[in-house]
Amino acid sequence: MAEYKLLLPSMGEGVMEATIITWLFNEGDNVKEDDSVVEIATDKVDSDVPTPVSGKIVKILKQKDEVAKVGEAIAILEIEGEGGNTASEEVKTETPAAAPDTETLKTIEQPLQVAASNAEFSGDLYLSPLVKSIAQQENISESELKTIKGSGLEGRITKEDILAYVSNRGNQPVQQAAPVQMPTPATSTAPVATPVSTVQTAAGDEIIPMDRMRKIIAENMVKAKQIAPHVTSFIETDVTNVVKWRNKHKDIFEKREGEKLTFMPIFVRAVVKAIQDFPMINVSINGENIIKKKNINIGMATALPDGNLIVPVIKNADQLSLSGLAKAINDLAYRARNKKLRPEDTQGATYTISNVGSFGNLMGTPIIPQPQVAILAIGAIVKKPAVLETKDGDVIAIRQLMFMSHSYDHRVVDGSLGGMMLKHVHDYLQNWDLNTEI
């Protein structure tokens, strides 16, 4: 018999750690290859970790609510054979330019729990639970953290960054603390700290603690509103041709492909075309620089059965046919609602669509997810009388009408760009070709 270390697998770019939610097996249980053995959570999505081998769990190394790093052993299995994996087989990470000494590493690399990450840092620092824990343990102040140049996604501070800082901390020249100056509302660009309200409860009121995902959503929505000045444009679109086309093809498509044909692939196709017309809507802001994205990755806001929200991403949506979009959308929606998404399925969106019409709403003003600069809300399709221009004059007819709202970040998207982008989406939908192939 041999020991096998079950490692936390890589979960996509920018995801360096995960929190253990619950173990699906106990110590002493036998597991088979590809069995899901533990549920984990990142700041993006919950997922399962399967075991690549069959064997018996002899020791669980990371308990519920503890944080594990990518490549770190989370359990030890006893397997058939003479040799298991060794430390050399574990996922390797780049060594920072100035590695911390052995004693510092031993002190910091002890198992860290989420509860240890409650250091009071402002929301604009985007610190992971692990980095927060190290900062708290090493008594690193918020002002010091702001001097560390992050090498992670969107400039975030990684474990390697903070360990390198700890190693060189004693060699840094002592600086006099600068006098604190209160920024004026006209010149301040830093996000304002979220006020905490005190709510009085009455007899019979039920107190429901937020679950982990709801806390993340709340935090992200507050940050997004603090960071981006939102502007919203509205338009009403005649989608009669779209409705006729879908009614004509949905049964044929389902019989041929075994897939539902919803309106979403059509909406995504129109949005992709409009982004190609106005590529400066497909950007992000990094300090005073604008990053123009090469890929068009469309996020689709998806409501979950537990009342929470997640945004899976259709990668390279401009390279997919209508049939390909339909399959990708159905797959992501199904896996989102059944907790089967991988962390990488929720990363990399460059533009997002929110279908508020699926709840019967006529329109909405969604919050722009960071670091994107725009989001489109699709309203319910409703039959209404409308004026049509014909060669014989104006007539009133029953048409299928739908409102759309386009919210955009006024730091880089002005009304002309935001409005023209929305108008092009409108034009593509209103002039939908009934002969379009699927």
C-alpha positions in Angstrom: 0.0 0.0 0.0 1.1 3.5 -0.7 0.0 7.1 0.3 -1.4 9.5 -2.3 -1.7 13.2 -1.6 -5.0 14.6 -2.9 -4.1 18.1 -4.1 -6.4 21.1 -4.6 -6.4 21.4 -8.4 -5.9 24.5 -10.6 -9.2 26.3 -11.0 -8.4 28.8 -13.7 -6.5 32.0 -14.1 -6.5 34.3 -11.0 -7.9 31.6 -8.6 -5.2 30.8 -6.1 -7.1 29.3 -3.3 -10.5 27.9 -2.2 -12.4 27.4 1.0 -13.5 23.9 2.1 -17.3 23.8 2.4 -17.9 20.2 3.3 -16.3 16.8 2.9 -18.5 14.2 1.2 -16.6 11.3 2.7 -15.0 10.7 6.1 -11.7 9.4 7.2 -11.7 5.7 6.7 -14.1 5.8 3.8 -13.2 4.1 0.5 -13.5 6.2 -2.6 -13.4 5.3 -6.3 -11.7 7.2 -9.1 -13.6 10.3 -10.2 -15.7 10.3 -7.0 -16.4 13.9 -5.8 -14.9 13.9 -2.3 -15.1 17.5 -1.2 -17.1 20.6 -2.0 -15.0 23.8 -2.3 -15.8 27.5 -2.8 -13.9 30.3 -4.5 -14.9 33.9 -4.7 -16.6 33.0 -8.0 -18.3 29.6 -7.7 -18.9 26.5 -5.7 -17.6 23.2 -7.1 -16.6 19.6 -6.3 -13.1 18.1 -6.3 -13.0 14.6 -7.7 -10.3 12.1 -6.7 -8.1 10.9 -9.6 -7.4 7.6 -7.9 -9.3 4.9 -6.0 -8.4 4.3 -2.4 -9.2 4.9 1.3 -9.1 8.3 2.9 -6.7 8.0 5.8 -6.4 11.6 6.8 -8.2 14.8 6.0 -5.7 17.7 6.1 -8.1 20.6 5.5 -11.2 20.9 7.6 -14.5 22.7 6.9 -14.0 26.5 6.5 -10.3 26.2 6.1 -8.5 27.8 3.2 -6.4 25.7 0.8 -4.0 26.9 -1.8 -3.9 25.6 -5.4 -1.5 22.6 -5.3 -1.7 22.1 -1.6 -2.5 18.7 -0.2 -6.0 18.5 1.3 -6.2 14.8 2.1 -4.1 11.7 2.1 -5.4 8.5 0.5 -4.1 4.9 0.9 -3.9 3.3 -2.5 -2.8 0.0 -4.0 0.9 -0.1 -5.2 4.3 0.8 -3.9 4.6 4.5 -4.8 2.2 7.4 -4.4 2.7 11.0 -5.5 5.6 12.9 -4.0 6.1 16.6 -3.2 7.8 17.0 -6.6 4.6 16.1 -8.3 2.6 18.9 -6.7 1.6 22.0 -8.5 4.5 24.4 -8.6 4.3 28.1 -8.2 6.8 30.7 -9.3 9.3 31.7 -6.7 9.2 35.4 -5.8 12.2 37.5 -6.6 13.0 37.9 -2.9 11.9 34.7 -1.1 11.2 34.9 2.6 13.5 33.1 5.0 12.7 29.6 6.3 11.5 30.8 9.8 9.1 33.3 8.3 7.7 30.7 5.9 7.2 28.3 8.7 5.3 30.9 10.7 3.0 32.0 7.8 2.4 28.7 6.1 0.5 27.1 9.0 -3.1 26.1 8.2 -5.2 29.3 7.9 -8.9 29.5 8.6 -11.4 31.8 7.0 -12.2 33.1 10.5 -8.6 34.4 10.7 -9.2 36.7 7.8 -11.3 39.3 9.5 -8.7 42.0 9.5 -10.4 45.4 8.9 -9.2 46.5 5.4 -11.1 48.7 3.0 -13.0 47.0 0.2 -10.9 48.6 -2.6 -7.9 46.4 -1.7 -9.4 43.2 -3.1 -7.6 40.9 -0.6 -8.1 37.2 -0.7 -8.8 35.4 2.7 -5.2 34.0 2.6 -3.6 37.4 2.0 -5.8 39.0 4.7 -4.7 36.3 7.2 -1.0 36.8 6.5 -1.5 40.6 6.8 -3.2 40.2 10.1 -0.7 37.7 11.4 2.2 39.9 10.4 0.5 43.1 11.6 0.7 44.7 8.2 -1.3 47.9 8.1 -3.6 49.0 5.4 -1.2 51.8 4.4 1.6 49.3 4.0 -0.6 47.0 1.9 -1.3 49.9 -0.5 2.4 50.2 -1.2 2.7 46.6 -2.3 2.6 46.2 -6.1 0.3 43.2 -6.8 1.3 40.7 -9.5 -2.1 38.9 -9.6 -5.2 39.4 -11.8 -6.2 43.1 -12.0 -3.1 44.0 -9.9 -4.3 42.0 -6.8 -1.8 41.2 -4.1 -0.9 37.4 -4.2 0.5 35.2 -1.5 4.0 35.5 -3.2 3.8 39.3 -3.2 3.0 39.6 0.5 5.6 37.0 1.5 8.2 38.9 -0.5 7.2 42.1 1.3 7.4 40.4 4.7 10.9 39.1 3.9 12.2 42.5 3.0 10.1 44.4 5.5 13.0 45.0 7.9 15.2 46.4 5.1 12.8 49.1 4.1 13.6 52.7 5.1 11.5 54.1 7.8 9.1 56.7 6.5 7.5 59.5 8.4 3.7 59.1 8.4 2.1 61.7 6.2 -0.6 63.9 7.8 -4.0 62.6 7.1 -6.0 64.8 4.7 -9.7 64.5 4.2 -10.5 64.4 0.5 -13.2 66.7 -0.8 -16.2 65.1 -2.6 -15.2 66.9 -5.8 -11.8 65.4 -6.1 -12.0 62.0 -4.3 -12.0 58.9 -6.5 -11.6 56.3 -3.7 -14.6 54.2 -2.9 -16.5 55.3 0.1 -16.7 52.9 3.0 -20.0 51.2 3.2 -22.1 52.4 6.1 -23.4 49.8 8.5 -27.0 50.3 9.5 -28.6 49.3 12.7 -32.0 47.8 12.3 -34.5 47.5 15.1 -36.2 44.1 15.3 -39.7 43.5 16.6 -41.3 40.4 18.1 -41.9 37.8 15.4 -39.2 39.1 13.1 -37.0 36.3 11.6 -33.2 36.9 11.4 -31.7 35.0 8.4 -27.9 35.1 8.2 -26.5 35.7 4.7 -25.0 32.6 3.1 -21.5 32.8 1.7 -22.6 33.5 -1.9 -25.0 36.3 -0.8 -22.2 38.0 1.1 -20.0 37.9 -2.0 -22.8 39.3 -4.2 -23.5 42.1 -1.7 -19.8 43.0 -1.5 -19.3 43.0 -5.2 -22.4 45.0 -5.9 -21.4 47.7 -3.4 -17.9 47.9 -4.9 -19.3 48.1 -8.4 -21.6 51.1 -7.6 -18.8 52.8 -5.7 -16.3 52.4 -8.5 -18.3 53.1 -11.7 -20.6 56.2 -12.3 -23.6 54.5 -13.9 -25.6 56.0 -16.8 -28.5 54.1 -18.4 -30.2 54.5 -21.8 -33.5 52.9 -22.8 -35.0 51.8 -26.1 -38.1 49.9 -27.2 -37.7 47.3 -29.9 -40.1 45.5 -32.2 -39.0 41.9 -32.0 -42.0 40.4 -34.0 -39.6 38.9 -36.6 -37.5 37.3 -33.8 -40.6 35.7 -32.2 -41.8 34.4 -35.6 -38.4 33.0 -36.4 -38.1 31.2 -33.1 -41.6 29.8 -33.3 -40.7 28.5 -36.7 -37.5 26.8 -35.7 -37.7 25.8 -32.0 -39.4 22.4 -32.5 -37.2 21.5 -35.5 -34.1 22.5 -33.5 -35.1 20.5 -30.4 -35.8 17.4 -32.5 -32.5 17.7 -34.4 -30.2 18.8 -31.6 -32.0 17.7 -28.4 -31.7 21.3 -27.2 -34.1 24.0 -26.3 -34.0 27.1 -28.6 -34.5 30.2 -26.3 -34.4 33.8 -27.2 -31.0 34.3 -25.5 -28.8 33.0 -28.5 -30.5 35.7 -30.6 -29.9 38.4 -28.1 -26.2 37.3 -27.7 -25.8 37.3 -31.5 -27.1 40.9 -31.7 -24.9 42.1 -28.8 -21.8 40.5 -30.4 -22.5 42.2 -33.7 -23.0 45.6 -31.9 -19.7 45.1 -29.9 -17.9 44.4 -33.2 -19.3 47.8 -34.5 -18.3 49.6 -31.3 -15.2 47.7 -29.8 -14.6 50.5 -27.2 -17.5 49.1 -25.2 -15.5 45.9 -24.8 -12.9 47.4 -22.5 -11.8 47.6 -18.9 -10.1 50.3 -16.9 -6.8 49.8 -15.2 -5.9 53.0 -13.3 -5.6 55.6 -16.0 -5.3 53.1 -18.8 -8.0 51.6 -21.0 -7.6 47.9 -21.8 -9.3 47.0 -25.1 -10.2 43.4 -25.0 -9.4 41.1 -27.9 -11.9 38.4 -27.0 -15.7 38.9 -26.8 -16.8 36.9 -23.8 -20.5 37.4 -22.9 -21.6 36.9 -19.3 -25.2 35.9 -18.7 -26.7 36.7 -15.4 -28.4 33.5 -14.1 -30.8 33.2 -11.2 -30.2 30.1 -9.0 -32.8 28.0 -7.2 -31.6 29.2 -3.8 -32.3 32.9 -4.8 -28.7 33.8 -5.4 -27.2 35.0 -8.7 -24.2 33.8 -10.8 -22.8 34.9 -14.1 -21.4 32.1 -16.3 -19.5 33.2 -19.3 -19.8 32.3 -23.0 -16.2 32.4 -24.1 -15.4 33.8 -27.6 -19.1 34.3 -28.4 -18.2 35.9 -31.7 -16.8 32.6 -33.0 -20.0 30.6 -32.3 -22.9 30.0 -34.7 -26.5 30.4 -33.5 -26.6 26.7 -32.9 -23.3 26.8 -31.0 -24.6 29.7 -28.9 -27.8 27.8 -28.0 -25.8 24.8 -26.9 -23.3 26.8 -24.9 -26.1 28.9 -23.2 -28.1 25.8 -22.3 -25.1 24.0 -21.0 -24.0 26.9 -18.8 -27.5 27.6 -17.5 -28.0 23.9 -16.6 -24.7 23.6 -14.8 -25.2 26.9 -13.0 -28.6 25.7 -11.6 -27.2 22.3 -10.6 -23.9 23.6 -9.0 -21.8 22.0 -11.7 -19.9 25.1 -12.9 -16.2 25.2 -12.8 -14.4 28.3 -11.5 -13.2 29.1 -15.0 -16.8 29.1 -16.3 -17.4 32.4 -14.4 -14.2 34.2 -15.3 -13.2 36.5 -18.1 -16.5 38.2 -19.1 -16.0 41.4 -21.1 -19.7 42.3 -21.4 -22.9 41.0 -19.6 -26.5 40.5 -20.5 -29.3 40.3 -17.8 -32.6 38.9 -19.0 -35.0 40.6 -16.5 -37.9 39.7 -18.9 -37.7 36.1 -17.8 -39.3 37.3 -14.5 -42.0 39.2 -16.4 -40.3 42.6 -15.8 -40.6 45.2 -18.6 -37.2 46.8 -17.9 -34.4 47.0 -15.3 -31.2 49.0 -14.5 -28.6 46.3 -13.6 -25.3 47.1 -11.9 -22.2 46.9 -14.1 -20.0 44.0 -12.9 -16.4 45.0 -12.4 -14.1 45.2 -14.3 -16.6 45.5 -17.3 -17.9 48.9 -18.4 -21.4 48.0 -19.6 -24.4 45.7 -19.2 -27.6 45.2 -21.2 -30.9 44.3 -19.6 -33.5 42.6 -21.7 -37.2 43.1 -20.8 -40.3 41.0 -21.3 -41.7 40.6 -24.8 -45.2 41.9 -24.8 -47.9 42.2 -27.5 -48.9 45.8 -28.0 -50.6 48.0 -30.6 -48.0 49.9 -32.5 -47.9 52.3 -35.4 -46.4 50.9 -38.6 -45.4 52.9 -41.7 -46.6 51.4 -45.0 -46.7 52.6 -48.6 -50.4 53.3 -48.1 -49.8 55.3 -44.9 -49.6 54.6 -41.2 -51.5 51.7 -39.7 -52.0 50.3 -36.2 -51.0 46.6 -35.7 -50.4 44.2 -32.9 -46.6 43.8 -32.5 -44.2 42.0 -30.2 -42.4 44.8 -28.3 -39.6 44.7 -25.8 -37.7 47.3 -23.7 -33.9 47.2 -23.4 -31.8 49.2 -21.0 -28.0 49.8 -21.4 -26.1 50.7 -18.3 -22.5 51.9 -18.8 -19.5 53.3 -16.9 -19.4 57.1 -17.6 -15.7 57.2 -16.8 -15.0 55.8 -20.3 -18.4 55.4 -22.0 -20.3 58.6 -22.9 -23.9 58.9 -23.9 -23.1 58.8 -27.6 -21.2 55.5 -27.5 -23.5 53.9 -25.0 -26.6 55.0 -26.9 -25.3 54.0 -30.3 -24.3 50.6 -29.1 -27.9 50.1 -27.8 -29.4 51.4 -31.0 -27.3 48.9 -33.0 -28.5 46.0 -30.8 -32.1 47.3 -31.4 -31.5 47.5 -35.2 -30.1 43.9 -35.4 -33.1 42.5 -33.5 -35.8 44.6 -35.2 -34.5 43.8 -38.6 -34.0 40.1 -37.9 -33.9 38.1 -41.1 -36.7 35.4 -41.1 -34.5 33.3 -43.5 -31.6 33.1 -41.0 -30.4 29.5 -40.7 -29.9 27.7 -37.4 
